[in-house]
């Protein structure tokens, strides 16, 4: 999915944007290309000359250009890729973009966080994203939708009053809203499985998905009442005998050490009873897959997932596949990290109005997907060792990369592997495996890529000189 040429990528993603004037579309492609070539830099530092800077800011400040129209062009390209795949995972999640400069005046009255971490002037622009993943190759296809909002003021009503509001008035409606947008564009979601975390465990949302014939995997949060049982959901599921065991590698994060966990897998079908306030069917039936970590001494470990799904689950293999789909949900959190801090640095934007901020944030969201796809090139290290680097590098670029990272070794007669190219780029970006896990950050990878492109451009320029 990764396109090495920034101009070609920008034309592919935004070249068909309907902005009311072809000149605006051309400027969008130019701005996106400049930002893509200089990921993480400000708008002014991404442009080559004063005329490009002026053109970029005129585009960003143009109130006749809606952020939705910019995004729609990118969504359309993702839609085409989705239609070509037999099965696609739609990963949903929410993140907040925090700001503390003058744009906060247009982002409501609610503080973005606790006083210990943010100033009282801090505000948050929220984004609920849907990222599309090829279920077979596990590669990112693109961004399918983003819903933006901010909290205008604090809710002062009592809890039961807030719960009795219409669903469309609740912030939690974002899950259904994103699915509705996908359905309206794609017309059919027969090849799409919606994958959500515990925040989406709402009875009305599950009922909506089932009533529309949609497919989903949702992690359970509430210990619900069941039809036909005196005990609640978690008690019933705890009594199941495991049908299989498997192991997964849990990566190091913060104070958590990396470890290999043994998981007991069980599955069954359950009928959920409607909560009192829910406006939905009296009962809904779903398949439930339970993933429970087992310690060497036989005690239950920390990891425990209860997954609702509409997919058939009659064998341990099918249950394991559902668990794998949920494991892939973490990709959208990685995308948000690349968008916010590791790659495009969207939270460093200093646009002076909310709409200006959103126009640039939308463009950078698609650039973050591109950076993510660059990092995915060698997701499967063993497979990457058997693939020549020429699938993503030109003959000139890989040879220059070789000389830049292996100054004393002769250039090989055959192209080295993609695995070599990945770590050579990281080395060029001054990456060092300090944690001994072989994981390359997006910043180092992108810095290496930019340096390589500069070396290639210098080589092409020198070839044209009559020295």
JOQUI-V867869 format. One record per helix or strand. SS is the DSSP state (~ for helix, > for strand). FROM is the first residue (numbers start at 1). LEN is the number of residues. If there is no record, write none. Layout:
{{SS:FROM:LEN} {SS:FROM:LEN}}
This chain:
{{~:6:9} {~:22:16} {~:43:4} {~:50:11} {~:67:17} {>:88:12} {~:102:5} {>:123:12} {>:140:10} {~:159:5} {~:167:3} {~:171:16} {>:192:5} {~:198:3} {~:203:9} {>:215:5} {>:225:2} {>:232:1} {~:233:6} {>:244:7} {>:253:1} {>:256:1} {>:259:15} {>:283:12} {>:300:10} {~:316:12} {~:330:13} {~:346:3} {~:354:25} {~:381:4} {>:388:1} {~:389:3} {~:395:11} {>:417:1} {~:418:11} {~:442:22}}
